[in-house]
Amino acid sequence: MTRIRKMTEADLEAVAELRVSGWRTAYPGLVPRRHLDAMDAAADAARHRERLASGDDPAADEVAEASGEVVGWVCYGPCRDGDQPAASGELYALYVRPDLIGTGVGRALWRAALEGARQRGYARMVVWVLKGNARARRFYERAGCAADGAQRTDDIDGTPVPEVRYVLDPLPAP
C-alpha cells in the first residue's frame, strides 16, 4: 500500500535519487547525455536541503512511501508564470521510481498535489512538460490537463529543450 505524506529532511537523499533516476529514464534523447551522466544525487539533496532551510520557500513537498521506502515525490506551489491568474498553482515536479511507473503511484501523488493546491486556495494547476516527453504528456492529458499553447525553451548544456504548458482548470472537486 502506498501512503502519501509530507516530505521530511530524512527523505532528501531518497528524493534526490528519484529525481536523478527519473531524469535518466525519461529524458535520453531529449536532454544531452553528458548532462544526465553528470547528475549527482548528493548535490541534488544538498540543494533541496538549502531550499528547505531558507524558510521562505512556498513549495510543498510530499512523498509516496511503500513498505517504508520512498517511491515517489511531488512538489507544487504558486504558479511562477506572470500571465496566469493569481489563484493558479504550479506542479514543479512529480517523480516515481522508474520500475513503479504505471502502478498508480504517480496518480496518487497527482491527487495529493491537487488536494494540497485546493487547500492553499488555488483554483487551477499549471505544469510544464518537456515537449518530447510523450509518456508525461499522456499522463497529464489523462488527468484532465490540456496544453494551452504556451511554450518555452530551456537551454541545458547548450542544447535547446522545448517545453509545453498544460493547465487543469478548474481543479476537480474533492
C-alpha positions as a Markdown table, in Angstrom:
| # | Residue | x | y | z |
|---|---|---|---|---|
| 1 | Met | 0.0 | 0.0 | 0.0 |
| 2 | Thr | 1.2 | 3.5 | -0.9 |
| 3 | Arg | 1.0 | 6.2 | 1.7 |
| 4 | Ile | 1.4 | 9.9 | 0.8 |
| 5 | Arg | 2.9 | 12.1 | 3.5 |
| 6 | Lys | 4.8 | 15.4 | 3.9 |
| 7 | Met | 8.5 | 15.1 | 2.9 |
| 8 | Thr | 11.0 | 15.4 | 5.8 |
| 9 | Glu | 14.7 | 16.2 | 5.8 |
| 10 | Ala | 15.3 | 12.4 | 6.2 |
| 11 | Asp | 13.8 | 11.9 | 2.8 |
| 12 | Leu | 16.1 | 14.2 | 0.9 |
| 13 | Glu | 18.6 | 11.6 | -0.3 |
| 14 | Ala | 15.8 | 9.2 | -1.5 |
| 15 | Val | 14.1 | 12.1 | -3.3 |
| 16 | Ala | 17.3 | 13.1 | -5.0 |
| 17 | Glu | 17.9 | 9.6 | -6.2 |
| 18 | Leu | 14.3 | 9.5 | -7.5 |
| 19 | Arg | 14.9 | 12.8 | -9.4 |
| 20 | Val | 18.2 | 11.6 | -10.9 |
| 21 | Ser | 16.9 | 8.2 | -11.9 |
| 22 | Gly | 13.7 | 9.9 | -13.2 |
| 23 | Trp | 15.7 | 12.2 | -15.5 |
| 24 | Arg | 17.9 | 9.4 | -16.7 |
| 25 | Thr | 14.9 | 7.2 | -17.5 |
| 26 | Ala | 12.6 | 9.9 | -19.1 |
| 27 | Tyr | 15.0 | 12.2 | -20.9 |
| 28 | Pro | 17.5 | 10.3 | -23.0 |
| 29 | Gly | 17.4 | 11.9 | -26.4 |
| 30 | Leu | 15.7 | 15.0 | -25.0 |
| 31 | Val | 18.4 | 16.2 | -22.7 |
| 32 | Pro | 22.1 | 15.9 | -23.5 |
| 33 | Arg | 23.6 | 12.6 | -22.3 |
| 34 | Arg | 26.5 | 14.5 | -20.7 |
| 35 | His | 24.1 | 16.4 | -18.5 |
| 36 | Leu | 22.3 | 13.2 | -17.5 |
| 37 | Asp | 25.6 | 11.4 | -16.8 |
| 38 | Ala | 26.8 | 14.4 | -14.7 |
| 39 | Met | 23.7 | 14.5 | -12.4 |
| 40 | Asp | 24.7 | 13.9 | -8.8 |
| 41 | Ala | 22.1 | 12.8 | -6.2 |
| 42 | Ala | 24.2 | 14.0 | -3.3 |
| 43 | Ala | 24.5 | 17.5 | -4.8 |
| 44 | Asp | 20.7 | 17.5 | -5.6 |
| 45 | Ala | 19.9 | 16.5 | -2.0 |
| 46 | Ala | 22.2 | 19.4 | -0.8 |
| 47 | Arg | 20.3 | 21.9 | -3.0 |
| 48 | His | 17.0 | 20.7 | -1.6 |
| 49 | Arg | 18.3 | 20.9 | 2.0 |
| 50 | Glu | 19.3 | 24.6 | 1.3 |
| 51 | Arg | 15.9 | 25.3 | -0.2 |
| 52 | Leu | 14.1 | 23.9 | 2.8 |
| 53 | Ala | 16.5 | 25.6 | 5.3 |
| 54 | Ser | 15.8 | 29.0 | 3.8 |
| 55 | Gly | 12.4 | 29.0 | 5.4 |
| 56 | Asp | 10.9 | 31.2 | 2.7 |
| 57 | Asp | 10.2 | 28.6 | 0.1 |
| 58 | Pro | 6.5 | 28.5 | -0.7 |
| 59 | Ala | 6.7 | 25.0 | -2.3 |
| 60 | Ala | 5.0 | 22.0 | -0.7 |
| 61 | Asp | 6.8 | 18.6 | -0.9 |
| 62 | Glu | 5.2 | 15.3 | -0.4 |
| 63 | Val | 6.5 | 11.7 | -0.8 |
| 64 | Ala | 4.9 | 8.4 | -1.7 |
| 65 | Glu | 6.0 | 5.7 | 0.7 |
| 66 | Ala | 5.6 | 1.9 | 0.3 |
| 67 | Ser | 6.9 | -0.6 | 2.7 |
| 68 | Gly | 8.8 | 2.1 | 4.5 |
| 69 | Glu | 10.6 | 3.2 | 1.3 |
| 70 | Val | 10.2 | 6.5 | -0.6 |
| 71 | Val | 9.0 | 5.6 | -4.1 |
| 72 | Gly | 7.7 | 8.9 | -5.4 |
| 73 | Trp | 7.9 | 12.7 | -4.8 |
| 74 | Val | 5.7 | 15.6 | -5.8 |
| 75 | Cys | 6.5 | 19.3 | -5.4 |
| 76 | Tyr | 4.0 | 22.2 | -6.0 |
| 77 | Gly | 3.3 | 25.7 | -5.1 |
| 78 | Pro | 2.3 | 29.1 | -6.5 |
| 79 | Cys | 2.5 | 29.4 | -10.3 |
| 80 | Arg | 5.6 | 31.3 | -11.4 |
| 81 | Asp | 4.1 | 32.3 | -14.8 |
| 82 | Gly | 3.2 | 36.0 | -14.8 |
| 83 | Asp | 0.5 | 35.5 | -17.4 |
| 84 | Gln | -1.6 | 33.2 | -15.1 |
| 85 | Pro | -4.4 | 34.2 | -12.7 |
| 86 | Ala | -3.4 | 34.7 | -9.1 |
| 87 | Ala | -5.3 | 31.6 | -8.0 |
| 88 | Ser | -3.0 | 29.4 | -10.1 |
| 89 | Gly | -0.9 | 26.7 | -8.6 |
| 90 | Glu | 2.0 | 25.0 | -10.4 |
| 91 | Leu | 3.2 | 21.4 | -10.3 |
| 92 | Tyr | 7.0 | 21.8 | -10.1 |
| 93 | Ala | 8.0 | 18.2 | -10.1 |
| 94 | Leu | 6.4 | 14.7 | -10.0 |
| 95 | Tyr | 8.8 | 11.7 | -9.9 |
| 96 | Val | 8.1 | 8.0 | -9.4 |
| 97 | Arg | 10.7 | 5.2 | -9.1 |
| 98 | Pro | 11.1 | 4.1 | -12.7 |
| 99 | Asp | 10.2 | 0.5 | -12.0 |
| 100 | Leu | 6.9 | 1.6 | -10.5 |
| 101 | Ile | 5.7 | 3.8 | -13.4 |
| 102 | Gly | 2.2 | 2.8 | -14.3 |
| 103 | Thr | 1.3 | 1.3 | -10.9 |
| 104 | Gly | -0.7 | 4.2 | -9.6 |
| 105 | Val | 2.0 | 5.9 | -7.5 |
| 106 | Gly | 2.1 | 8.9 | -9.9 |
| 107 | Arg | -1.7 | 9.3 | -9.9 |
| 108 | Ala | -1.7 | 9.2 | -6.1 |
| 109 | Leu | 0.9 | 11.9 | -5.9 |
| 110 | Trp | -1.0 | 14.0 | -8.5 |
| 111 | Arg | -4.2 | 13.7 | -6.4 |
| 112 | Ala | -2.3 | 14.7 | -3.3 |
| 113 | Ala | -0.9 | 17.8 | -5.1 |
| 114 | Leu | -4.4 | 18.7 | -6.3 |
| 115 | Glu | -5.8 | 18.4 | -2.8 |
| 116 | Gly | -2.9 | 20.5 | -1.4 |
| 117 | Ala | -3.5 | 23.1 | -4.1 |
| 118 | Arg | -7.2 | 23.3 | -3.2 |
| 119 | Gln | -6.2 | 23.7 | 0.5 |
| 120 | Arg | -3.9 | 26.6 | -0.5 |
| 121 | Gly | -6.7 | 28.3 | -2.4 |
| 122 | Tyr | -5.7 | 27.5 | -5.9 |
| 123 | Ala | -8.4 | 27.1 | -8.5 |
| 124 | Arg | -6.3 | 25.8 | -11.3 |
| 125 | Met | -3.0 | 24.0 | -11.8 |
| 126 | Val | -0.2 | 24.6 | -14.3 |
| 127 | Val | 2.6 | 22.1 | -15.2 |
| 128 | Trp | 5.4 | 22.5 | -17.8 |
| 129 | Val | 6.4 | 19.2 | -19.6 |
| 130 | Leu | 9.2 | 18.6 | -22.0 |
| 131 | Lys | 7.7 | 18.6 | -25.4 |
| 132 | Gly | 9.2 | 15.3 | -26.4 |
| 133 | Asn | 8.2 | 13.5 | -23.2 |
| 134 | Ala | 5.2 | 11.6 | -24.7 |
| 135 | Arg | 4.7 | 9.5 | -21.5 |
| 136 | Ala | 4.4 | 12.5 | -19.2 |
| 137 | Arg | 2.2 | 14.4 | -21.7 |
| 138 | Arg | -0.2 | 11.4 | -21.8 |
| 139 | Phe | -0.2 | 11.2 | -18.0 |
| 140 | Tyr | -1.3 | 14.9 | -17.7 |
| 141 | Glu | -3.8 | 14.6 | -20.6 |
| 142 | Arg | -5.4 | 11.6 | -18.9 |
| 143 | Ala | -5.5 | 13.6 | -15.7 |
| 144 | Gly | -7.6 | 16.2 | -17.4 |
| 145 | Cys | -5.0 | 18.8 | -18.3 |
| 146 | Ala | -4.8 | 20.4 | -21.7 |
| 147 | Ala | -1.9 | 22.2 | -23.4 |
| 148 | Asp | -2.8 | 25.9 | -23.5 |
| 149 | Gly | -0.5 | 26.8 | -26.4 |
| 150 | Ala | 2.3 | 28.3 | -24.3 |
| 151 | Gln | 5.8 | 27.0 | -25.0 |
| 152 | Arg | 9.3 | 27.9 | -23.7 |
| 153 | Thr | 12.7 | 26.6 | -24.4 |
| 154 | Asp | 15.3 | 25.9 | -21.7 |
| 155 | Asp | 19.0 | 25.7 | -22.5 |
| 156 | Ile | 20.6 | 22.6 | -21.0 |
| 157 | Asp | 24.3 | 22.4 | -21.7 |
| 158 | Gly | 23.9 | 24.3 | -24.9 |
| 159 | Thr | 21.0 | 22.2 | -26.2 |
| 160 | Pro | 17.6 | 23.8 | -26.6 |
| 161 | Val | 15.0 | 21.8 | -24.7 |
| 162 | Pro | 11.4 | 22.8 | -25.6 |
| 163 | Glu | 8.6 | 22.6 | -23.0 |
| 164 | Val | 4.8 | 22.9 | -23.4 |
| 165 | Arg | 2.5 | 24.2 | -20.7 |
| 166 | Tyr | -0.5 | 22.2 | -19.5 |
| 167 | Val | -3.3 | 23.6 | -17.4 |
| 168 | Leu | -6.0 | 21.9 | -15.3 |
| 169 | Asp | -8.8 | 24.5 | -15.0 |
| 170 | Pro | -10.8 | 24.3 | -12.8 |
| 171 | Leu | -9.4 | 21.9 | -10.2 |
| 172 | Pro | -11.8 | 19.0 | -9.8 |
| 173 | Ala | -13.9 | 18.8 | -6.7 |
| 174 | Pro | -12.6 | 16.5 | -4.0 |
